[in-house]
Amino acid sequence: MGKRRRVAERRRTRPAVIAGVAAVVVGGAGFGVYALYGGGTAAQDDAAAAKAKAVKTGPLSATEVTTAAQRFLTSWQQGRTTLAAAATDDSAAATTLLTGYTKDAHVTGVTLTVGTRAGDKVPFSVKGTVTYKGVSKPLAYDSALTVVRRAADGKPLVDWHASVVHPDLQDGDTLVTGASGTPPVKALDRDGGEITAAKYPSLGTVLDGLREKYGKIAGGKAGVELRAVRGKASKAKKASDKTLLELSEGTPGTVRTTLSPALQAAAEQQVTKQTRASVVVMRPSTGEILAVANTSHGFNTAFQGSLAPGSTMKVITSSLLIEKGLASADKTHPCPKTFSYGGWKFHNDDDFEIKGGTFKASFARSCNTAFISQAGKLDDSDLPRQAQQVFGLSMNDWAIGVPTFDGAVPAQSAAQKAAELIGQGGVRMNPLNMASVAATVRTGVFHQPYLVAPTVDHRTLATASRTLSADTLSQLRELMQYTAAYGTAAEAMSGLGPDYGAKTGSAEVDNQEKPNGWFTAYRGDLAGAGVVQAGGHGGDTAGPIVASLLRAGG
């Protein structure tokens, strides 16, 4: 839109004590933490007390960072949980997780090796052994901590987060070793080929979700593993438990998905072209998801992201305006440089204007004011109802086979209501949602996307309560086809017509130099959408990714 903004044994020898000084070096990292015992005079004590009254502030020195980090790491390696926790800024949470590291996760022989400090951040590697009922396996991974200064007394402490203990943990999560509550699954693509994270890096979180959902009904048998068990906060984000180390293999059950091996491979390759890209491709006529990929593999933005969709939201808004008689594809429609509503002044990109142009021209060029100018004629609940009733969004009822975020279009008023019309304000979407929007326009009917056929577990798919009229649908397709041929999506969609349609988008994000670039499109019986975070204009960033996959799908 426009302007708005990753087996050694623990040493049992005692540290040497020389002249009242104890020195411990962790993992040969090259720096130590020293503790002095006794020997101070009364005058020295008084001076120290006076100095303590002055709370130290300002940036941490290199010595403060390394000393605080070493104090924590040394205590953790030695199994001195209370001391390690006291070296953090949340001793209660640290005590719980560090105690569980030995008691529940059954990790022993921990060796911590410190890496090179970078400012207040200290990386380190972890090696140990996980042992459960006579079965042992080495554990190794990399982590990092950050040192902060406590405001109350200026003391340098480790900034506590569960990720310090293991990078795959979120705050509130725990580590547990035992018989896995859920048997493993072997996921298959639509052609029967096995899906693995090694082959398709983006599908790690999807495989976790498939196991959680289908492990108990897919015919497998549980093994023994170390896993991250999600806490309340993670579950609220629909995060699945994650296997970190498999001590003994279970017998996997089989789950077939709708993924196309060719398109999935292509999607994996396409997202590597951008730093933070996500994309989804689906079949409009059925709702089958054919590909999903993310540049980053820790969180499935394509399915679970919650981002302002920018001008791709204008597809839904346009359907509303046409239905209400507030716009018509070939009729003249205002597109001034700016338009004020609800106390906000809204701009077009570079303050362009279209004099005497049609609504189709405004849509194709992504004129913000063409939509903002109609805000006063709409009720606060009009856009939310349109998204729910026609496009099946924002009702939290999709059941695709793994966790998803199903879009949000809250009822808002004044300037926020106007902002939602152009995909800002409180509107939140992800590529799965916007691919579904394009698919609904292509077929005229909302088909809930799915990754696993509902017949597998007899679940009910979400539906929309109504469809667009034939006239409104025809005009909406005309808008998207024109944009793909002559508008902001033309370069990306070149050579893919004539049975196609597209819409670009750019969403402003606070404290982000470049907007998120969005693109949603359909071609024949394929629909797709993508976002490149902080990438810039959607036609230049997400557009080539989506268009390439529509072309590859034939």
C-alpha positions as CSV (number, residue, x, y, z in Angstrom):
1,M,0.0,0.0,0.0
2,G,1.0,3.6,0.1
3,K,2.6,5.7,2.8
4,R,1.7,5.1,6.5
5,R,3.8,4.2,7.9
6,R,21.5,-25.7,17.1
7,V,30.2,-37.8,24.7
8,A,32.2,-35.9,26.9
9,E,32.1,-36.4,30.7
10,R,32.0,-33.7,33.3
11,R,35.2,-33.3,35.2
12,R,34.9,-34.3,38.8
13,T,38.2,-32.7,40.0
14,R,37.9,-29.8,42.3
15,P,39.2,-26.4,41.2
16,A,42.6,-25.4,42.5
17,V,42.5,-22.9,45.4
18,I,45.5,-20.6,45.5
19,A,45.9,-17.8,48.1
20,G,42.2,-17.7,48.6
21,V,41.3,-17.5,44.9
22,A,39.2,-20.2,43.2
23,A,39.5,-20.3,39.4
24,V,37.2,-22.4,37.0
25,V,37.5,-22.5,33.2
26,V,34.6,-23.9,31.3
27,G,35.2,-26.1,28.2
28,G,38.6,-24.5,27.4
29,A,36.9,-21.3,26.4
30,G,39.8,-19.2,27.4
31,F,38.3,-17.0,30.2
32,G,37.5,-17.7,33.8
33,V,35.4,-16.5,36.7
34,Y,37.2,-15.7,40.0
35,A,35.8,-15.6,43.5
36,L,37.7,-14.0,46.4
37,Y,37.2,-15.3,50.0
38,G,37.7,-13.3,53.2
39,G,40.7,-11.1,54.0
40,G,39.0,-7.7,53.7
41,T,39.7,-4.9,56.3
42,A,37.0,-2.9,58.0
43,A,38.1,0.2,56.0
44,Q,37.9,-1.8,52.8
45,D,34.5,-3.1,53.8
46,D,33.3,0.5,54.5
47,A,34.6,1.7,51.2
48,A,32.9,-1.2,49.4
49,A,29.6,-0.4,51.2
50,A,29.8,3.2,50.2
51,K,30.6,2.2,46.6
52,A,27.6,-0.2,46.6
53,K,25.3,2.7,47.2
54,A,26.1,4.1,43.8
55,V,24.2,1.9,41.3
56,K,26.2,1.4,38.2
57,T,24.5,2.2,34.9
58,G,25.4,2.5,31.3
59,P,26.7,-0.1,28.8
60,L,28.2,-3.3,30.0
61,S,31.9,-3.7,29.7
62,A,33.5,-6.8,28.1
63,T,34.6,-8.0,31.5
64,E,31.2,-7.7,33.0
65,V,29.7,-9.7,30.1
66,T,32.2,-12.5,30.2
67,T,32.2,-12.7,34.0
68,A,28.4,-12.9,34.3
69,A,28.2,-15.4,31.5
70,Q,31.0,-17.5,33.0
71,R,29.4,-17.5,36.4
72,F,26.2,-18.9,35.0
73,L,27.8,-21.4,32.7
74,T,30.2,-22.7,35.3
75,S,27.4,-23.3,37.8
76,W,25.2,-25.0,35.2
77,Q,28.0,-27.3,34.1
78,Q,28.8,-28.2,37.7
79,G,25.2,-29.0,38.4
80,R,24.9,-26.1,40.9
81,T,21.4,-25.2,39.8
82,T,20.7,-22.6,42.6
83,L,23.9,-20.7,41.8
84,A,23.3,-20.8,38.1
85,A,19.7,-19.5,38.5
86,A,21.0,-16.7,40.8
87,A,23.2,-15.5,38.0
88,T,20.1,-14.7,35.9
89,D,17.4,-12.1,36.1
90,D,14.6,-14.6,36.7
91,S,15.9,-17.2,39.2
92,A,12.6,-18.9,39.7
93,A,12.1,-19.7,36.0
94,A,15.7,-20.6,35.6
95,T,15.6,-22.9,38.6
96,T,12.6,-24.8,37.3
97,L,14.0,-25.4,33.8
98,L,17.6,-26.2,34.9
99,T,16.3,-28.6,37.5
100,G,14.1,-30.3,34.8
101,Y,17.2,-30.5,32.5
102,T,18.6,-33.2,34.8
103,K,15.4,-34.6,36.4
104,D,13.0,-34.7,33.5
105,A,15.2,-34.5,30.4
106,H,17.8,-36.9,32.0
107,V,20.7,-35.0,30.6
108,T,24.1,-35.8,32.3
109,G,27.8,-35.1,31.8
110,V,27.2,-31.6,30.6
111,T,30.1,-29.8,29.0
112,L,29.7,-26.1,28.0
113,T,32.2,-24.5,25.6
114,V,32.1,-20.8,25.2
115,G,32.4,-19.1,21.8
116,T,33.4,-15.6,20.9
117,R,31.5,-12.8,22.6
118,A,29.7,-10.3,20.4
119,G,28.7,-7.3,22.4
120,D,26.4,-8.4,25.2
121,K,25.8,-11.8,23.6
122,V,27.8,-14.9,24.4
123,P,27.4,-18.1,22.2
124,F,28.2,-21.5,23.6
125,S,28.0,-25.1,22.7
126,V,26.4,-27.9,24.8
127,K,27.4,-31.5,24.9
128,G,26.0,-34.2,27.2
129,T,24.4,-37.6,27.4
130,V,20.7,-38.4,27.5
131,T,20.0,-41.6,29.4
132,Y,16.6,-43.3,29.9
133,K,16.0,-46.8,31.2
134,G,19.3,-48.1,30.1
135,V,19.3,-46.4,26.7
136,S,21.8,-43.6,26.2
137,K,22.6,-41.2,23.3
138,P,24.9,-38.2,23.0
139,L,23.3,-34.7,22.8
140,A,25.0,-31.7,21.2
141,Y,23.7,-28.3,20.1
142,D,24.6,-24.6,20.1
143,S,22.9,-21.9,22.1
144,A,23.6,-18.4,23.3
145,L,22.9,-16.0,26.1
146,T,22.7,-12.3,26.6
147,V,23.9,-10.3,29.6
148,V,21.9,-7.3,30.9
149,R,22.3,-4.9,33.7
150,R,19.7,-5.2,36.5
151,A,18.2,-1.7,37.0
152,A,17.8,-2.1,40.8
153,D,21.5,-2.5,41.6
154,G,23.4,-2.4,38.3
155,K,24.5,-6.0,38.5
156,P,25.2,-7.8,35.3
157,L,23.0,-10.9,34.9
158,V,22.0,-13.4,32.2
159,D,18.8,-12.3,30.5
160,W,16.7,-15.4,31.2
161,H,14.8,-17.1,28.5
162,A,14.1,-20.8,28.0
163,S,16.0,-20.6,24.7
164,V,19.3,-20.2,26.7
165,V,18.9,-23.8,27.7
166,H,17.9,-25.0,24.3
167,P,17.3,-22.8,21.2
168,D,14.1,-24.7,20.3
169,L,12.4,-23.8,23.6
170,Q,10.1,-20.9,24.1
171,D,9.4,-19.4,27.5
172,G,7.2,-21.7,29.5
173,D,8.3,-24.8,27.6
174,T,9.9,-27.8,29.2
175,L,12.3,-30.6,28.2
176,V,11.2,-34.2,28.8
177,T,12.7,-37.6,28.0
178,G,10.6,-40.7,27.9
179,A,8.2,-42.8,25.9
180,S,6.8,-40.3,23.4
181,G,3.1,-39.8,24.0
182,T,2.5,-39.7,20.3
183,P,3.9,-42.3,17.9
184,P,5.9,-41.0,14.9
185,V,4.4,-40.7,11.5
186,K,5.7,-41.1,8.0
187,A,4.3,-38.4,5.9
188,L,3.7,-39.0,2.2
189,D,3.2,-36.6,-0.7
190,R,0.2,-37.0,-3.0
191,D,2.3,-39.4,-5.2
192,G,3.3,-41.6,-2.2
193,G,6.8,-40.4,-1.8
194,E,8.1,-39.8,1.7
195,I,8.3,-36.3,3.0
196,T,11.3,-35.4,5.2
197,A,12.7,-32.2,6.6
198,A,16.0,-33.1,5.0
199,K,14.4,-33.1,1.6
200,Y,12.0,-30.3,2.2
201,P,13.5,-28.0,4.9
202,S,10.3,-25.8,5.2
203,L,8.2,-28.8,6.3
204,G,9.8,-29.4,9.7
205,T,7.0,-27.6,11.6
206,V,4.4,-29.3,9.3
207,L,5.8,-32.7,10.1
208,D,5.6,-31.9,13.8
209,G,2.0,-30.9,13.4
210,L,1.1,-34.0,11.4
211,R,2.6,-36.2,14.2
212,E,0.7,-34.3,16.9
213,K,-2.6,-34.6,15.0
214,Y,-2.4,-38.1,13.4
215,G,0.3,-40.0,15.4
216,K,-2.3,-41.8,17.6
217,I,-4.5,-42.8,14.8
218,A,-2.0,-43.6,12.0
219,G,-1.1,-47.1,13.3
220,G,2.4,-46.3,14.7
221,K,4.1,-47.3,18.0
222,A,5.8,-44.7,20.2
223,G,9.6,-44.7,20.8
224,V,11.8,-43.0,23.4
225,E,12.8,-39.4,22.8
226,L,13.9,-36.1,24.2
227,R,11.3,-33.5,23.3
228,A,10.3,-29.9,23.8
229,V,6.9,-29.9,25.5
230,R,5.1,-26.7,24.8
231,G,3.7,-24.5,27.6
232,K,0.6,-22.4,27.6
233,A,2.1,-19.5,25.7
234,S,3.4,-21.7,22.9
235,K,0.2,-23.6,22.7
236,A,-1.6,-20.3,22.4
237,K,0.5,-19.7,19.3
238,K,-0.5,-23.2,18.1
239,A,3.1,-24.5,18.4
240,S,3.5,-28.3,18.4
241,D,5.7,-30.4,20.7
242,K,9.1,-31.0,19.0
243,T,11.4,-34.0,19.0
244,L,14.9,-33.0,19.8
245,L,16.7,-36.3,20.1
246,E,15.4,-39.9,19.4
247,L,16.9,-42.5,21.8
248,S,15.0,-45.4,20.3
249,E,12.9,-45.4,17.2
250,G,9.2,-46.0,17.3
251,T,7.2,-47.6,14.5
252,P,5.7,-44.8,12.4
253,G,2.2,-44.8,11.1
254,T,1.5,-43.3,7.6
255,V,-0.2,-40.1,6.7
256,R,-0.7,-39.0,3.1
257,T,-0.8,-35.3,2.3
258,T,-2.0,-33.3,-0.7
259,L,1.5,-31.9,-1.4
260,S,2.9,-32.1,-4.9
261,P,6.6,-33.2,-4.8
262,A,7.4,-31.1,-7.9
263,L,5.7,-27.9,-6.7
264,Q,7.1,-28.4,-3.1
265,A,10.6,-28.7,-4.4
266,A,10.1,-25.6,-6.6
267,A,8.7,-23.6,-3.7
268,E,11.6,-24.6,-1.5
269,Q,14.0,-23.3,-4.1
270,Q,12.0,-20.1,-4.8
271,V,11.9,-18.9,-1.1
272,T,15.7,-19.0,-0.9
273,K,15.8,-16.0,-3.3
274,Q,14.6,-13.7,-0.5
275,T,15.6,-13.3,3.1
276,R,12.2,-13.7,4.7
277,A,9.8,-15.2,2.2
278,S,6.7,-17.5,2.6
279,V,4.5,-19.0,-0.1
280,V,1.5,-21.3,-0.5
281,V,0.0,-22.9,-3.6
282,M,-3.3,-24.6,-3.6
283,R,-6.0,-26.1,-6.0
284,P,-9.0,-23.8,-6.1
285,S,-11.5,-26.4,-7.2
286,T,-10.8,-28.7,-4.2
287,G,-8.9,-26.7,-1.6
288,E,-5.9,-29.1,-1.7
289,I,-2.7,-27.5,-0.6
290,L,0.0,-28.3,-3.1
291,A,3.1,-26.5,-1.7
292,V,4.1,-24.5,1.3
293,A,7.5,-23.0,2.0
294,N,9.3,-20.5,4.2
295,T,12.8,-19.1,4.0
296,S,13.0,-19.4,7.8
297,H,12.3,-22.9,9.2
298,G,11.6,-22.2,12.9
299,F,8.1,-20.8,12.4
300,N,5.6,-21.6,9.7
301,T,4.7,-18.0,8.6
302,A,2.9,-19.4,5.5
303,F,0.3,-21.2,7.7
304,Q,0.5,-19.4,11.1
305,G,1.7,-15.9,10.3
306,S,-0.4,-13.0,11.4
307,L,0.6,-10.0,9.2
308,A,-1.2,-7.0,7.7
309,P,-1.8,-8.1,4.1
310,G,-1.6,-4.6,2.6
311,S,-3.4,-4.0,-0.7
312,T,-4.1,-7.7,-1.4
313,M,-7.0,-7.1,1.0
314,K,-8.5,-4.9,-1.7
315,V,-9.8,-8.1,-3.4
316,I,-12.2,-8.6,-0.4
317,T,-12.9,-4.9,-0.1
318,S,-13.7,-4.6,-3.8
319,S,-16.2,-7.4,-3.6
320,L,-17.9,-5.5,-0.8
321,L,-18.0,-2.2,-2.7
322,I,-19.3,-3.7,-5.8
323,E,-22.0,-5.6,-3.9
324,K,-23.1,-2.4,-2.2
325,G,-23.1,-0.4,-5.5
326,L,-20.3,1.8,-4.3
327,A,-18.0,0.8,-7.2
328,S,-18.2,-0.8,-10.6
329,A,-15.3,-2.1,-12.7
330,D,-15.8,0.2,-15.7
331,K,-17.4,3.2,-14.0
332,T,-15.6,6.4,-13.1
333,H,-14.2,6.3,-9.5
334,P,-12.3,8.9,-7.5
335,C,-8.6,8.4,-6.9
336,P,-7.3,11.7,-5.4
337,K,-3.7,12.1,-4.1
338,T,-4.8,12.0,-0.5
339,F,-8.0,11.4,1.4
340,S,-8.7,12.2,5.1
341,Y,-11.0,10.1,7.2
342,G,-11.4,9.6,10.9
343,G,-8.6,12.1,11.7
344,W,-6.0,10.4,9.5
345,K,-4.7,11.6,6.1
346,F,-4.3,8.6,3.8
347,H,-1.9,8.8,0.8
348,N,-1.3,6.9,-2.4
349,D,2.2,5.7,-3.3
350,D,4.2,8.8,-4.2
351,D,0.9,10.7,-3.9
352,F,-0.2,9.7,-7.4
353,E,-3.7,10.4,-8.6
354,I,-6.0,9.2,-11.4
355,K,-8.2,11.8,-12.9
356,G,-11.4,10.6,-14.4
357,G,-10.3,7.0,-14.2
358,T,-12.4,3.8,-13.6
359,F,-12.5,1.7,-10.5
360,K,-10.7,-1.0,-12.6
361,A,-7.8,1.4,-13.2
362,S,-7.7,2.3,-9.4
363,F,-7.6,-1.4,-8.5
364,A,-4.9,-2.2,-11.1
365,R,-2.7,0.6,-9.9
366,S,-3.6,0.0,-6.2
367,C,-5.0,3.4,-5.5
368,N,-5.6,3.6,-1.7
369,T,-7.8,6.7,-1.7
370,A,-10.3,5.0,-4.1
371,F,-11.1,2.7,-1.2
372,I,-10.6,5.1,1.7
373,S,-13.1,7.5,0.1
374,Q,-15.8,4.9,0.6
375,A,-15.3,4.3,4.3
376,G,-18.0,6.7,5.4
377,K,-20.6,4.8,3.4
378,L,-19.8,1.5,5.2
379,D,-20.8,0.2,8.6
380,D,-18.1,-0.9,11.0
381,S,-19.1,-4.6,10.6
382,D,-19.4,-4.6,6.8
383,L,-15.9,-5.7,6.0
384,P,-15.7,-8.4,8.7
385,R,-18.9,-9.9,7.5
386,Q,-17.8,-9.9,3.9
387,A,-14.5,-11.7,4.9
388,Q,-16.4,-14.3,7.0
389,Q,-19.5,-14.9,4.9
390,V,-18.0,-15.0,1.4
391,F,-14.3,-15.9,1.9
392,G,-14.6,-18.1,5.1
393,L,-12.0,-16.1,7.0
394,S,-11.7,-14.8,10.5
395,M,-13.8,-17.5,12.2
396,N,-11.0,-19.7,13.6
397,D,-12.6,-22.8,12.2
398,W,-10.3,-24.1,9.5
399,A,-9.1,-27.7,10.0
400,I,-6.4,-28.3,7.3
401,G,-4.6,-31.1,9.3
402,V,-2.0,-29.0,11.0
403,P,-2.2,-25.7,13.1
404,T,-3.1,-22.6,11.2
405,F,-4.1,-19.0,11.7
406,D,-7.3,-18.3,9.8
407,G,-7.1,-14.6,9.4
408,A,-8.5,-11.7,11.4
409,V,-10.8,-8.9,10.3
410,P,-12.1,-7.2,13.4
411,A,-14.8,-4.6,13.4
412,Q,-13.2,-1.2,13.8
413,S,-14.3,2.4,13.5
414,A,-13.1,5.7,12.2
415,A,-9.6,5.8,10.8
416,Q,-8.9,2.1,11.7
417,K,-12.0,1.1,9.7
418,A,-10.7,2.9,6.7
419,A,-7.2,1.4,7.2
420,E,-8.7,-2.1,7.1
421,L,-10.1,-1.5,3.7
422,I,-6.6,-1.4,2.3
423,G,-5.2,-4.2,4.5
424,Q,-3.8,-2.2,7.4
425,G,-5.4,-1.4,10.7
426,G,-6.4,-4.6,12.6
427,V,-6.5,-6.9,9.5
428,R,-4.1,-9.9,9.8
429,M,-3.5,-12.6,7.2
430,N,-0.9,-15.1,6.0
431,P,-0.1,-16.6,2.6
432,L,-2.5,-19.5,3.2
433,N,-5.3,-17.1,3.8
434,M,-4.6,-15.0,0.8
435,A,-4.1,-18.0,-1.5
436,S,-7.6,-19.0,-0.4
437,V,-8.9,-15.6,-1.3
438,A,-7.6,-15.9,-4.8
439,A,-9.0,-19.4,-5.1
440,T,-12.4,-18.2,-4.0
441,V,-12.4,-15.6,-6.7
442,R,-11.3,-18.2,-9.3
443,T,-14.1,-20.7,-8.5
444,G,-16.7,-18.4,-7.0
445,V,-17.0,-20.7,-4.0
446,F,-14.9,-20.9,-0.8
447,H,-13.2,-24.3,-0.5
448,Q,-11.4,-24.6,2.8
449,P,-7.8,-25.4,2.2
450,Y,-6.5,-28.7,3.5
451,L,-3.3,-30.6,3.7
452,V,-4.7,-34.0,4.8
453,A,-8.0,-35.2,3.3
454,P,-10.9,-35.0,5.8
455,T,-11.7,-38.6,5.2
456,V,-8.6,-39.6,7.1
457,D,-10.0,-38.5,10.4
458,H,-13.6,-37.7,9.5
459,R,-13.3,-34.0,10.4
460,T,-15.6,-31.4,9.0
461,L,-14.2,-28.6,6.8
462,A,-15.2,-25.0,7.3
463,T,-17.6,-23.4,4.9
464,A,-18.8,-19.9,3.9
465,S,-22.4,-19.0,4.4
466,R,-22.9,-17.4,0.9
467,T,-21.3,-16.7,-2.5
468,L,-21.0,-13.6,-4.5
469,S,-23.6,-12.8,-7.2
470,A,-22.7,-13.7,-10.7
471,D,-22.3,-10.0,-11.6
472,T,-20.1,-9.1,-8.6
473,L,-17.9,-12.2,-9.2
474,S,-17.5,-11.4,-12.9
475,Q,-16.4,-7.8,-12.1
476,L,-14.0,-9.0,-9.4
477,R,-12.4,-11.4,-11.9
478,E,-12.2,-8.6,-14.4
479,L,-10.3,-6.4,-11.8
480,M,-7.8,-9.2,-11.1
481,Q,-7.3,-10.1,-14.7
482,Y,-6.7,-6.5,-15.7
483,T,-4.2,-6.1,-12.9
484,A,-2.4,-9.3,-14.0
485,A,-2.3,-8.0,-17.6
486,Y,-1.8,-4.3,-17.3
487,G,-1.4,-3.3,-13.6
488,T,1.1,-3.7,-10.8
489,A,1.1,-7.5,-11.3
490,A,1.8,-7.4,-15.0
491,E,5.6,-7.9,-14.9
492,A,5.4,-10.9,-12.6
493,M,2.4,-12.5,-14.4
494,S,3.7,-11.9,-17.9
495,G,3.1,-14.9,-20.2
496,L,0.7,-16.7,-17.9
497,G,-2.6,-15.4,-19.3
498,P,-5.3,-15.2,-20.3
499,D,-7.0,-17.4,-17.6
500,Y,-5.4,-15.6,-14.7
501,G,-5.8,-12.8,-12.1
502,A,-3.6,-11.2,-9.5
503,K,-3.3,-8.4,-6.9
504,T,-0.1,-6.9,-5.4
505,G,0.3,-5.4,-1.9
506,S,2.7,-3.6,0.3
507,A,2.1,-3.3,4.0
508,E,3.7,-0.8,6.2
509,V,5.2,-2.1,9.5
510,D,6.3,0.1,12.4
511,N,10.1,0.5,12.8
512,Q,10.7,-1.3,9.5
513,E,12.4,0.5,6.7
514,K,10.8,-1.4,3.9
515,P,7.2,-2.6,3.8
516,N,6.2,-6.3,3.6
517,G,5.6,-7.2,0.0
518,W,2.5,-9.3,-0.8
519,F,1.2,-11.1,-3.9
520,T,-1.9,-13.2,-4.5
521,A,-2.9,-14.7,-7.9
522,Y,-4.6,-17.6,-9.7
523,R,-4.0,-19.3,-13.0
524,G,-6.3,-22.0,-14.2
525,D,-6.8,-24.4,-11.4
526,L,-3.9,-23.1,-9.3
527,A,-3.9,-20.3,-6.8
528,G,-1.1,-19.0,-4.7
529,A,0.0,-16.2,-2.4
530,G,3.3,-15.1,-0.9
531,V,4.8,-12.5,1.4
532,V,8.4,-11.2,1.6
533,Q,8.8,-9.4,4.9
534,A,10.7,-6.1,4.7
535,G,11.1,-6.8,1.0
536,G,9.4,-3.8,-0.5
537,H,6.8,-3.8,-3.3
538,G,4.9,-7.1,-3.6
539,G,5.1,-7.1,-7.4
540,D,8.8,-7.0,-7.3
541,T,9.4,-9.4,-4.4
542,A,6.6,-11.9,-3.7
543,G,5.3,-11.7,-7.2
544,P,8.1,-13.5,-9.0
545,I,7.9,-16.3,-6.4
546,V,4.2,-16.9,-6.8
547,A,4.1,-16.5,-10.5
548,S,7.0,-19.0,-10.9
549,L,5.1,-21.6,-9.0
550,L,1.9,-21.0,-11.0
551,R,4.0,-21.4,-14.2
552,A,5.6,-24.6,-12.8
553,G,2.2,-26.1,-12.0
554,G,1.2,-25.9,-15.6
